[in-house]
Every structure is written in structure tokens, then in C-alpha cells.
Amino acid sequence: MTDIVALGAGRMGRGIAQVFAYAGHDVTILDFKERTAEDSDKLLAEGKVEIAENLKFLYSLGIGKEENFPVILGRIKGGSIDDADTVLGNAKFIFEGVPELLDLKKDALGRASDLAGADTIIASTTSTMLSTELAGFTSRPENFLNAHFLNPAYLIPLVEVSPSEHTDPDQLDKFTNLLKSIGKVPVRCSASPGYIVPRLQSAAMNEAVRMVEEGVATPEEIDRAVMTGFGIRYATMGLIEFVDWGGVEILHYADAYLSENLGERFKAPAVIGELIEKGHLGMNHGKGFYDFENIDVGSFKKQKMATFIALLEHLKMLPKAADS
């Protein structure tokens, strides 16, 4: 199987090691920090214990087979900085997960890329820094990109893949195919602060806190609204897709009212007005952000609603029927 290295023995490195080992890959968690052999062994042992506990937790929820745990754990090896030459030299994919400090990233990426093979792909897993900046710390920027896993990395499907302008397209394809092969959902995004999900999360969480601050609702009421409305809706339909479903002009009218009453942060982006001028009002008009001209809209809506209803049924949240 592919040689995978999780560079850094912290939470992200352990999560990445677990998901690849679970999918059948041999993985090395490489402690890349100067420390005594005893301390390094202790840290790596703690990582193995944490992964074992995660597997037991998943099993308690009906996921996986307990008899496979020793095999999965056996695919995960540990290595110290003394092993770096051999481990990184043989790696096909390196996932850098050192702490979120620029100096540490610069040091780790520079040393790792010097030791890695000519075709080895190195992916940082930073949640804050940009691939365009980090690529400059590597000796082969064409083999570098960022892969933002959402915690817990061993469970959340999404990986936000952010190449730099130097990333080789073939290496990018190879990397995304690797992620798909283990059940991940790679989503490509440009190097932009917050990527996709953290940026959306920040906007939503700040607005929720503002509503608490303004006395609009209690924290409990806001969270209940999210869990029984907002969250369920967007678990089955994307935000942009929902704009097209309801109609681009509906968002325009809502934004106009909200921005007038709550401030500029609710002002509609210019592209909304541009779409309206073109008559691209969404699903029922053939075009919006998406092109629906060659799609059976009726069947599309039925499929979406079926998925939504299945989720509600699973959560025991379907409307209550009369006893007649």
C-alpha cells in the first residue's frame, strides 16, 4: 500500500494516521521535534492509545469490527526525528501537522521537503495559513498543497484542498484520488483566509453570538433553531443550491431588508444583482448560480426532498400524524 507519513504526533497527525490505517494503508507517525528518545516513545505511545480509544468509541456506536482493531493499529508505526531520513525518503505522501506557528511550519516543511523524494507530495494541514505562503518554505513547491481536514479528522468526510499557483496539476489529481480512495470528499478551493467551512462557520457563529448579545433569543433557543432547522436543511442541500431553489431575487429582497435594519454585513454581493439583470433567477428559470436547462427539475426536487425526509425520519423529526 501507499507509504503515508503523518508529520507531527499531535491530534491532527493521529487522526490522519487513523483514517488511513482504517482504510488499509501503512502509516508512520513521525515525531519531528528534537527530544529524548524516551519522551518521543512516550508521545507516540500516547498517540496509539488515543487511536485505540477512538476505534473503541466508534465500535460502541456500531461502526467497525472489534476483531479488526489489532490489524488497524498494527498498520500504524511510530518514528522519532532520528528516523526522519529513512521515513521521509520512502514516503509517497507526507501530511504536515505541526502546531499552527509560522516559524514551526517553515522549519518542518523546509526540512521535510529536503528529505523527501523527488515525487513525494507534501500537504500541510493548517487551518489558518495559506498554501501560497507555505509553498515558499519547500524545496519543491510543485509537490506542495494544503489539505484542511475538519476535526475529528478520522470521521468528517470533507477535506478542503488548496493548491498554490506552483502546484503540479498531476500531483493535485494524484492527491485528490488518494483522498477519494479512503472515503474522503476533497473540495478544491483557492488560497483564501478561512478556506470554505471555517469562513462560513465564523460568520454563522458570530451572528449567533450577536443574537444572544442583543437578547433576540437565549443560547438554548438559538442552538435548537440551528439543530432542528438550519443544520438539517443544509445537511441535504448546499447554500448556493438553496439560493437557486428559492430564487435569487428572494435573497436580494431579504438582504435589502436585513442590511437596512442590521447593517452592511447583510448587504448582497454584487453578483446577485448581476444574475437578476440577466434573468438568471434560479432553478425555476433554467439558470441561477447553477445551470438547470438540461436537468429534469421535477425529478431533482423529488430526489432532494426524499433525502431530506429520510434524514428527518432517521432523527425522528417527521411531522406528527393524526391518530385517525
N, C-alpha and C positions, 0 to 999 in steps of 0.2 A: 504494500500500500504506500501512498504518498508519505514522505517524511515531513511531519509538521512540527514546528518549534513554537512554543509559547514563551516569548522572551519576557521574563518577569514572573515572579511566583506569587503575585497578589491575586485579588479577586478576579480580575479580568483574565489573567493567564490561566487560572484554574478553571474558569467557566469555559474558555475556549478549548482547553485540553479535554474537558469532559464531553463536550458536544462532538468533537472529532473522534475521540475514543469510542463513544457510544455508537458512532456511525461506522466503526470498524477500522479506523486509522491508528497507526502507531504515532504517539506524540511524546515529545520531550519538553518538560517544563524546565527552562534554563534560568537559574538564578544568576543574573548578570552583574550582581553587585559584589564588590570586594568585601569579604567577610570570612571568618574562620570556617573551616570545613565542618566543624561541629554545628555552628549556627546555621550554615546552609542546609545541612542534612535535616536539622530540626524544622526549618521553614518548609522544606519540600515534604517532609512527613506530615506536617500540619495540613498542607495542601491536599495530600492523598486522603487524609481523614475527612476533610471538608467535602471532597468529591464523593466519598463513600456515603456520607450523611445525606447528600443531595440525592443520590441514587435510591437510598432507602426511603426518603421522603416521596419521591416520585412513585416508588413501588407501593407505598401506603395509599396512594391515590389511584392505584390500578394501572400504572404506566410501567412497562418493562417487566422483565422476569428476574426474580431474585437470584436464580442459579447462574445468570449471566454476569453478575456483579464482579466476581473474581476475574473473569476474562476481560471485562471492560477496564478494570483497574490495572490489570496486567499489561495493557497496551500503553499505559502512561508511565514514562520513566522520568527520573529527575536528574538534573545535571548542575554542577556549580560552574563558576567562572573558569575554573581550571579545565573544564571540558569544552569550553566555548569553541576552540579551533575546530575540533572534530565535529561537534554537534552542528554548528552553523555551516561548516564546509560541506556537510552532507544534506543539508536541508533543501527542500523544494519550495516550502512556504514558511515564512517567519512572521509571526504576529507579535508586534512590539506592544507591550502593555505596562511599561514602567510608569511611575507616578506623573501626574499632569503638571510638570515643571519643565519649562523650555530648555533649561540647561541639561536636565537629565535626558530629555528626548534627543537633544543634539548629540550628547555623548553616546547614548545607546545606539542610535541609528547610524552614527558615523562608524563606531567600532564594529557593529553587526554587518554593515554593508561591506566593510573591508574584508571580513572573514567569510562572507557568503560566496556561493558560486556565481558564475557569470550570468546564469539564467534564473537565479533564485528570486522569487517575488517577496518583497518585504512590505508588510502592511502595518502601519500604525493603527492603533485602536482608540486614538484620542477622541474625546467628546467635545473638545473646545478649540483645538488648534487646526490650522488649515494645511491641507496637503501641499499647496503651493509654497508654503514656507518650509515645511518639514522636508520636502524633496531635496532642498538645497543642502541638507545635512548628510545626504547619502552620496556614495561614490558612483552609483548607477541610478540616477533618478528615473530612467526609463523603466526600471523594475519596481518602482515605488508607487504606492497609493495609500489612501486611508480607508479603513473599514470600521465604521462605528457600530458596534454591537450594543443592543439595549439589554440592560440587566433585568433578570438573570440571563447571561449570555447563552447558557445551555438550554434555555427554554423559549425565549422570544424569537420568533422566526425572522424578523426584519434585520438586515444589515445594510446600513447606508454606505454605499461605496462611492468614494470621492477621489477620482484621479487628479493628478496635476496636468499641466499642459505638456509635461515631458513624458507622461506615462505611455508606454508602448501599447497600442490598441490590442495586439495579440496577447500581451501579458494580462491586460484587463479582462479579455474574454476568458483566458485560462483561469483567472482568479474567480470570476463570477460563476463559471461552470463548476469549480470546486465547491463553492458555497451551495449551489443548487443541488449538488450530489449528496449533501448531508441534510437536505431538507430546509435549508435557509432560503429566504426570499431577498435576494440582493436588489436594491433600488439605487440607481445611479443619481448622483447629484453633484453640482459643481461645488468648488471650494468656496463656501459661504458661511459666515458666522451662524452657528446654531444648526447647520445642516437642515433637515426637514422636521423630524419629530421634536428635538429639543426646542426649536424655534416656535413650533405650534404649541408645545406644552407651556412654554414660558408665557406666551400671550394668554392662553386659557387660564393658567394658574393665577397670573397677576390680576386678571379680570375677576376671577372668583374671590380673591382676597379683597379687591376693591368693593365688591358687593357686601362682604362681611363688614368692612370698614364703614360703608355708607348705611348699614342697617337694612339693606334690601332683604336679606334672609340670614338665618343662622348658618354656621358651617354645616350642621347636620342636614338642613333643608337643601342647601346648595349641592352637597355631595349626593343626596338622594335623587335630586333632579338629574345630576350627571349620570348616575348609575342606572336610572330607570328611563332615561330619555336620550340625552346627548350621547352617552357612551354606546348604548345599544344601537342607535341609529347609525353611527359611524363605524361600528364593527362590521356592518354589512354593505356599506356604501361609502365611497370616498367623499371628501369635502367638495372637490371640484365637480365630481359626478352629481352630487346633490344640488349644486348650483344649477346645473343643466336640467336636472329633473324638475325642479320647482320653477325655473325660468330665470334667466339672467336679470331681467328687469325687476323681479321681486327683490333680489339682493340690492339692486340700485335704490329702490324705494326705501327699503329697510335701513340701508346705510345713510341715506339722506336724513331720515328722522333721527336715527341714533347719533349721528355726528352733530346735528343741530342741538341735541339735548345733552349729549355726554362728551362731546369733544372730538378733536381732529383724528384721534386714533381710530374712529369708526368711519372715516371718510373712505369712499370706494376707490380702489385703484383705477387708474386711467383706462386700463384695458376693458373695464366694464362698460364705460361709455362708448368705446370703440366698437365693441361687439353689438351693442344696441343700435348704433348708427348703421351697421351692416345688415341688421335684421337677423343676426345670429343669436336668437333668444333662448336656445336650449333644445332639449330633446324633442319637444312637440313642433319645433320649427326646422328640424333637419340638421341644424348646426348650433353649437354654442362653443364651449371650450373643446368639446368632442365633436366628431363628425358622425351623425346618425343616419345619413342619407341612404346607406346600404345596409341598415340594421332594421330588423323587424322589431319596432319599438314596443309593440304589444307583448311579444314573447319576452323581450328583455325585461320589461317591467314585471311580468309574471314571475320570471326566474328570481329577480331581486326580492320580490315580496315573499316568495316561497322560502328563501334563505332567511329572511327577517323573521318570518313566522316560526321557522324551525328553531331559531335562536330563542325566541320568546317562549316556545314550548319547552325547550331544554331548561330554561331558567324559571319555569313555572310562573310566567308572567302574562300568559294569554288572557284576554278579556273573559270574565266570568259569565257563563251562560245561565239563563233561567232554568229552573228545575222542572219546567213543564214537560 
